[in-house]
Amino acid sequence: MIRSDGQPIAGAAAMRAVEQRAIDAGTSVEALMERAGAAVAEAVRRLAGGAPVLMLCGPGNNGGDGYVAARLLKANGLDVRLAALSDPKTEAAKAARAGWDGPVEDFAALAPDASHGAVLVDALFGTGLTRPLAAETAALFATLTRHAHLAITVDVPSGVDTDTGAILGDTAIAPFALTMALGALKPAHVLQPSARVCGPVRVLDIGLDASASHDWTLARPKLARPTPAMHKYSRGLVVVIGGAMPGAAALAASAAMHVGAGYTALLGIAPDMPHALVQRAWSPEALAATLDGKKHESTAIIVGPGLGKGADAAEKLEHALASGYRLVIDGDALHQLDDAMFDRIKARDADAPVILTPHAGEFHAIFGAYTGSKIDAARAAAARSGAIVVFKGPDTVIAYPDGRTRTATHANPWLSTAGTGDVLAGAIGAMLASPAPHPVEAGVWLHAEAARRLGAAFLGDDLAVELSKVRGAL
């Protein structure tokens, strides 16, 4: 799997702005197209292994990239067949087509088996597509992609919304063997359902700089090992407030311990836990006693896993919020949130952030339904709540109140089981209480990496234990 960690993400409008800056600095559209086509051609040449190539070109600049790549592939001795959906519509694409000295077939006239044995390169539509493909085009495109020896797409698979990751219309797109992102990742490369269709993504350098983007993929954290001067409280105190379902709180506590928290306390009783876990019955007095004198920068509270929706749920959240310590709000506690609490979160000291960890159902219950991309929805939720929002799922998005986002890639689908979210809350809590830079991102990364290592059919309990191995390897 080709990794795309720690890279900027640029939507259609942002990418146009990046391209315009390059043009204003003296690079022509034609030069950018030549660079893109050359990068595509080199990647295809390496992957083709001498197999014939079927290049599919659309009417825009994505199609222009395809004409350039076809010309260069042919010049390198490959057998290249080119089919166009229609005539080019941009001046740069027209010039690129003029440089192609081979025949141009009509895409609609291709036989359904035209791609058999060939490396198919999809350069029909790139960024900016907002409407579904015509039914006949979509059907033939799906058949050709499915039957190709190897299917590769240029920038974004045709039939995908660049900014939201939605599959437009009823297009049935088979997953590509490779997506070649031009200049930068796009939201469609990291958001579902399109991320599944893109397959592995390789960013091709064509001389564009998207580093000013507020949106990036999650990067591997840089975590220091404990020093001899550290003690259990400087390593981090994590307090988990339990509730009606003790197993969930126990998973969060277990995860915090395995990530490396120096002292973990569970306010609620759970059987069969390690003796290293400090357990006390819940009471406001027990919370105050556990927190007494502890430094805010090395302490975090987790409330919500297994909390339940009983009469004491609101009280427990209230005491956690009023404490002023760093706070992870997960699970049932999320349903206690309202605009009045958001105002209180915004008024908190910047050194005591609140982290919300909703899955899709919880997100909709708190913030309502949204249109557009998951990245933008998480960003809006963070601005509204004043909290760092971890919008969980196969494409987890971390959004900060200042507008920055980080999206996790390559999630393990086996995480979709009960208890794994409780483990995530514990991992984030432990990182919040530690000296780690970007602690929320570190917690999400550790959780995903532990799942990747476990592979398939694991339990939340297994995931918590695996965290210690991942943390120890950094």
C-alpha positions in Angstrom: 0.0 0.0 0.0 1.4 3.4 -1.0 1.2 5.7 2.1 0.0 9.3 1.8 0.7 10.4 5.4 1.5 14.0 6.3 0.6 15.5 3.0 -1.6 18.5 2.1 -5.1 18.0 0.8 -6.6 20.5 -1.7 -10.1 20.6 -3.0 -11.1 21.6 -6.5 -11.2 25.4 -5.8 -8.1 25.3 -3.7 -6.2 23.3 -6.4 -7.3 25.9 -9.0 -5.9 28.6 -6.8 -2.6 26.7 -6.4 -2.4 26.3 -10.2 -3.2 30.0 -10.7 -0.3 31.0 -8.4 2.1 28.9 -10.5 0.7 30.5 -13.6 1.0 34.0 -12.2 4.6 33.2 -11.3 5.3 32.5 -15.0 4.4 28.8 -15.6 2.0 28.3 -18.5 -1.0 26.0 -18.4 0.6 24.1 -21.3 3.8 23.7 -19.3 1.9 22.3 -16.3 0.0 19.9 -18.6 3.3 18.7 -20.1 4.7 18.1 -16.6 1.6 16.2 -15.5 1.5 14.1 -18.7 5.2 13.3 -18.3 4.7 12.2 -14.7 1.7 10.1 -15.6 3.6 8.5 -18.6 6.6 7.6 -16.4 4.4 6.0 -13.8 2.4 4.0 -16.4 5.5 3.0 -18.2 7.0 1.5 -15.0 3.8 -0.3 -14.2 2.8 -1.5 -17.7 5.6 -4.0 -18.0 5.3 -3.7 -21.8 1.6 -4.3 -21.9 -0.5 -2.3 -24.3 -2.1 0.9 -23.0 -5.7 2.1 -23.5 -5.8 5.9 -22.8 -9.2 7.4 -22.2 -9.3 11.2 -22.7 -12.0 13.6 -21.8 -12.7 17.2 -23.1 -10.9 19.1 -20.3 -7.4 19.5 -19.0 -7.5 16.1 -17.5 -7.9 14.7 -21.0 -5.1 17.0 -22.1 -2.8 15.3 -19.5 -3.8 12.0 -21.1 -2.9 13.1 -24.6 0.5 14.2 -23.4 1.0 10.9 -21.6 -0.1 8.9 -24.6 2.4 10.8 -26.8 5.3 10.1 -24.5 4.4 6.5 -23.9 4.2 5.9 -27.6 7.6 7.6 -28.0 9.0 5.1 -25.5 7.9 2.2 -27.6 4.6 1.2 -26.0 1.6 0.1 -27.9 -0.9 3.0 -27.1 -4.5 3.1 -28.2 -6.4 6.4 -27.5 -10.1 7.0 -27.3 -11.7 10.3 -26.6 -15.1 11.1 -25.1 -15.4 14.3 -27.2 -13.2 17.0 -28.8 -11.0 19.0 -26.4 -12.6 22.2 -25.1 -9.7 24.0 -23.5 -6.8 25.6 -25.5 -4.2 23.6 -23.6 -6.0 20.3 -24.2 -6.4 21.2 -27.9 -2.7 21.8 -28.1 -2.0 18.5 -26.4 -4.2 16.6 -28.8 -2.4 18.2 -31.7 0.8 16.7 -30.4 -0.6 13.2 -30.5 0.2 11.7 -33.9 -1.8 8.5 -33.6 -5.5 7.8 -34.3 -8.2 9.0 -31.9 -11.1 6.6 -31.5 -14.6 7.4 -30.4 -15.0 6.3 -26.7 -18.7 5.5 -27.3 -17.7 3.1 -30.1 -15.3 1.1 -28.1 -16.1 -2.6 -27.7 -16.8 -3.7 -24.1 -13.7 -6.0 -24.3 -11.4 -3.2 -25.6 -9.5 -3.1 -22.4 -8.8 -6.9 -22.1 -5.0 -7.3 -21.7 -4.4 -3.6 -21.6 -3.4 -1.1 -19.0 -6.4 1.3 -18.9 -5.6 4.9 -18.0 -8.6 7.0 -17.0 -8.1 10.7 -18.0 -11.8 11.4 -18.8 -12.6 13.8 -16.0 -10.4 15.3 -13.2 -11.2 17.7 -10.4 -14.3 19.7 -10.5 -16.8 17.1 -11.8 -20.2 17.8 -10.2 -22.7 15.8 -12.2 -23.0 12.1 -12.9 -21.6 10.6 -16.1 -24.1 9.9 -18.8 -25.7 6.5 -18.3 -24.1 5.0 -21.5 -20.7 6.5 -20.7 -20.8 5.2 -17.1 -21.8 1.7 -18.1 -19.0 1.4 -20.7 -16.5 3.0 -18.4 -17.3 0.6 -15.6 -17.0 -2.4 -18.0 -13.7 -1.3 -19.4 -12.3 -0.6 -15.9 -13.4 -3.9 -14.6 -11.9 -5.9 -17.4 -8.6 -4.1 -17.8 -5.3 -5.9 -17.1 -4.5 -2.9 -14.8 -6.7 0.2 -14.2 -5.1 3.5 -13.4 -6.7 6.8 -13.0 -5.3 10.3 -13.4 -5.9 12.6 -10.5 -9.5 11.6 -9.5 -11.6 8.6 -10.8 -14.2 9.8 -13.3 -17.6 9.8 -11.8 -16.4 10.9 -8.3 -17.0 14.3 -6.6 -13.5 15.7 -5.8 -14.5 17.6 -2.7 -17.0 15.2 -1.0 -15.8 11.8 -2.0 -19.3 10.9 -3.2 -19.9 8.6 -6.2 -22.0 10.7 -8.6 -25.2 9.1 -9.8 -25.3 5.3 -10.2 -21.9 4.9 -11.6 -20.5 1.5 -10.6 -16.8 2.1 -10.4 -14.5 -0.9 -9.8 -11.5 0.0 -7.5 -8.5 1.2 -9.4 -5.1 -0.4 -9.0 -3.6 3.1 -8.6 -4.6 6.7 -8.5 -2.1 9.3 -9.6 -2.8 12.5 -7.7 -1.5 15.5 -9.6 0.4 18.0 -7.4 -1.5 17.2 -4.1 -4.0 14.9 -2.5 -7.7 15.7 -3.0 -10.5 15.1 -0.5 -11.8 12.3 -2.7 -8.5 10.4 -2.1 -9.1 10.2 1.7 -12.9 10.3 2.1 -15.3 7.4 1.7 -16.8 6.0 -0.5 -14.4 7.3 -3.1 -11.2 6.4 -1.2 -12.1 2.8 -1.7 -12.4 3.3 -5.4 -9.1 5.2 -5.7 -7.1 2.3 -4.2 -3.5 3.2 -3.5 -2.7 6.8 -4.2 0.6 8.2 -5.4 1.1 12.0 -5.4 3.0 13.1 -8.6 5.2 16.1 -8.2 4.4 18.6 -11.0 5.9 21.7 -9.4 2.8 22.9 -7.5 2.9 23.9 -3.8 -0.2 23.1 -1.8 1.5 23.3 1.6 -0.6 26.4 2.6 -3.7 24.2 2.9 -5.4 24.0 6.3 -6.2 20.3 5.4 -3.6 17.6 5.7 -3.4 13.8 6.1 -2.4 12.5 9.5 1.3 12.0 9.9 3.3 9.5 12.0 3.8 11.1 15.4 7.2 11.9 16.8 7.0 10.7 20.4 9.8 10.9 22.9 10.6 8.0 25.2 10.4 8.6 29.0 13.5 10.1 30.6 15.0 9.1 33.9 13.7 12.4 35.4 10.1 11.5 34.8 7.7 10.0 37.4 4.2 8.6 37.2 2.5 12.0 37.4 4.7 13.7 34.8 4.1 10.7 32.5 0.4 11.6 32.7 -2.6 11.0 35.0 -5.7 9.8 33.2 -9.0 9.7 35.0 -11.8 7.7 33.4 -15.3 8.3 34.8 -17.3 5.1 34.6 -21.0 4.5 34.4 -23.7 2.0 33.6 -21.6 -0.3 31.3 -18.3 -0.8 33.2 -16.7 -2.7 30.4 -16.5 0.3 28.1 -14.8 2.5 30.7 -12.5 -0.4 31.5 -11.4 -0.6 27.8 -10.7 3.2 27.9 -8.6 2.8 31.0 -6.8 -0.2 29.7 -5.9 1.7 26.5 -4.6 4.6 28.5 -2.3 2.3 30.5 -1.0 0.5 27.4 -0.3 3.7 25.6 1.9 4.7 28.5 0.0 6.8 31.0 1.9 7.0 34.3 -1.2 6.7 36.5 -4.7 5.7 35.4 -7.7 5.9 37.7 -11.1 4.5 37.0 -13.9 6.1 39.0 -16.2 3.1 38.8 -15.6 -0.5 39.5 -14.7 -3.0 36.8 -13.8 -6.6 37.6 -10.7 -8.4 36.3 -8.6 -5.3 35.7 -4.9 -5.1 36.2 -3.8 -4.3 39.7 -2.0 -1.2 38.4 -5.4 0.4 37.7 -6.6 2.5 40.6 -10.3 2.0 41.1 -12.6 4.1 43.2 -16.4 4.3 43.4 -17.6 7.4 41.6 -18.4 10.5 43.6 -17.6 14.2 43.0 -15.4 13.9 46.1 -13.5 11.0 44.6 -12.9 13.0 41.4 -11.7 16.0 43.4 -9.4 13.8 45.5 -7.9 12.1 42.5 -7.2 15.5 40.8 -6.0 17.2 43.9 -2.8 19.1 43.2 -2.2 17.5 39.9 -0.8 19.7 37.1 -3.3 20.5 34.3 -0.8 20.0 31.5 -0.2 16.3 32.6 -3.8 15.3 33.5 -6.7 14.3 31.3 -10.2 13.2 32.1 -12.3 10.8 29.9 -16.1 10.8 30.3 -18.6 8.9 28.2 -17.5 5.3 27.5 -20.2 3.2 29.0 -21.6 6.2 30.8 -25.2 5.4 30.1 -28.1 7.8 29.9 -29.3 7.7 33.5 -29.9 10.6 35.8 -26.3 10.8 36.9 -24.8 11.0 33.4 -25.3 14.8 33.2 -23.9 15.2 36.7 -20.7 13.4 35.8 -20.2 15.4 32.6 -20.8 18.6 34.6 -18.2 17.8 37.2 -15.7 16.7 34.5 -16.3 20.0 32.5 -16.2 22.2 35.7 -12.8 20.7 36.7 -11.0 22.7 34.1 -8.8 19.8 33.1 -8.1 18.5 29.7 -11.2 16.5 28.7 -12.2 13.8 26.3 -16.0 13.5 25.8 -17.0 10.3 24.2 -20.0 8.0 23.8 -23.1 8.7 25.9 -21.7 11.9 27.3 -21.8 13.4 23.8 -25.6 13.4 23.9 -25.5 15.7 26.9 -23.9 18.5 24.9 -25.8 21.7 23.9 -25.0 25.2 22.9 -24.7 26.4 26.5 -21.9 23.8 27.0 -20.3 24.8 23.8 -20.1 28.4 25.2 -18.4 27.1 28.3 -15.9 25.1 26.2 -15.0 28.2 24.2 -14.4 30.1 27.5 -11.9 27.5 28.8 -8.2 28.1 29.0 -6.4 27.2 25.7 -4.2 24.8 27.7 -7.2 22.7 28.7 -8.8 21.6 25.4 -12.0 19.6 25.1 -12.0 16.7 22.6 -15.3 15.4 21.2 -15.1 11.9 19.6 -18.4 11.3 17.8 -19.1 8.5 15.2 -21.5 9.4 12.4 -24.7 8.8 14.3 -23.5 10.8 17.3 -22.3 13.6 15.1 -25.6 14.0 13.4 -27.4 13.9 16.8 -25.2 16.8 18.1 -24.6 18.9 15.0 -27.4 17.9 12.7 -27.2 16.5 9.1 -24.7 18.1 6.8 -24.2 18.5 3.1 -20.8 18.7 1.5 -17.6 17.0 2.7 -16.9 15.3 6.0 -13.8 17.5 6.3 -15.9 20.7 6.1 -18.5 19.3 8.4 -15.9 18.5 11.1 -14.4 21.9 10.6 -17.8 23.6 11.1 -18.5 21.5 14.2 -15.1 22.4 15.8 -15.8 26.1 15.2 -19.3 25.8 16.6 -18.3 23.8 19.7 -14.9 25.3 20.5 -13.7 21.8 20.9 -11.3 19.6 18.9 -13.6 17.2 17.0 -12.6 13.7 16.1 -15.2 12.7 13.6 -14.7 8.9 13.6 -15.1 6.4 10.9 -13.2 4.7 8.1 -12.0 8.2 7.2 -11.6 9.8 10.6 -11.2 13.6 10.5 -9.7 15.6 13.3 -10.8 19.3 13.2 -9.5 22.1 15.3 -11.5 25.3 16.2 -9.0 27.4 14.2 -9.9 25.6 11.0 -7.1 23.1 10.6 -8.0 19.5 9.9 -6.1 16.2 9.7 -7.6 13.1 8.0 -6.5 9.6 8.8 -5.9 7.3 5.9 -5.9 3.5 5.4 -8.3 2.7 8.3 -8.8 -1.0 9.1 -12.5 -2.0 8.4 -12.2 -4.5 11.3 -12.4 -1.5 13.6 -16.1 -1.4 13.2 -16.8 -3.4 16.3 -18.1 -2.5 19.8 -15.3 -1.3 22.1 -12.8 0.0 19.6 -14.1 3.6 20.1 -13.6 3.3 23.8 -10.0 2.3 23.2 -9.6 5.3 21.0 -10.8 7.6 23.8 -8.3 6.0 26.1 -5.4 6.5 23.6 -6.3 10.1 23.1 -6.6 10.7 26.8 -3.2 9.2 27.5 -1.6 11.4 24.8 -3.4 14.5 26.2 -1.8 13.8 29.6 1.6 13.2 28.2 4.2 15.7 26.8 3.4 14.6 23.3 3.1 17.2 20.6 -0.2 17.2 18.7 -1.6 14.7 21.2 -5.0 14.1 19.6 -3.4 13.3 16.3 -0.9 10.9 18.1 -3.8 9.1 19.8 -5.7 8.6 16.5 -2.5 7.4 14.7 -1.6 4.9 17.5 -5.1 3.5 17.4 -5.1 3.1 13.7 -1.6 1.6 13.6 -2.5 -1.0 16.3 -5.5 -2.0 14.2 -3.4 -2.3 11.1 -1.0 -4.6 12.9 -3.7 -6.8 14.3 -5.2 -7.4 10.9 -8.6 -9.1 11.2 -11.3 -10.2 13.6 -9.8 -8.7 16.8 -11.5 -7.5 20.0 -11.3 -4.1 21.6 -9.4 -5.8 24.4 -6.8 -7.0 21.9 -6.5 -3.5 20.4 -5.8 -2.0 23.8 -3.0 -4.4 24.4 -1.5 -3.9 21.0 -1.2 -0.2 21.7 1.8 -0.9 24.0 3.6 -2.6 21.2 3.0 0.3 18.8 4.0 2.9 21.3 7.1 1.0 22.2 8.2 0.8 18.6 8.2 4.6 18.1 
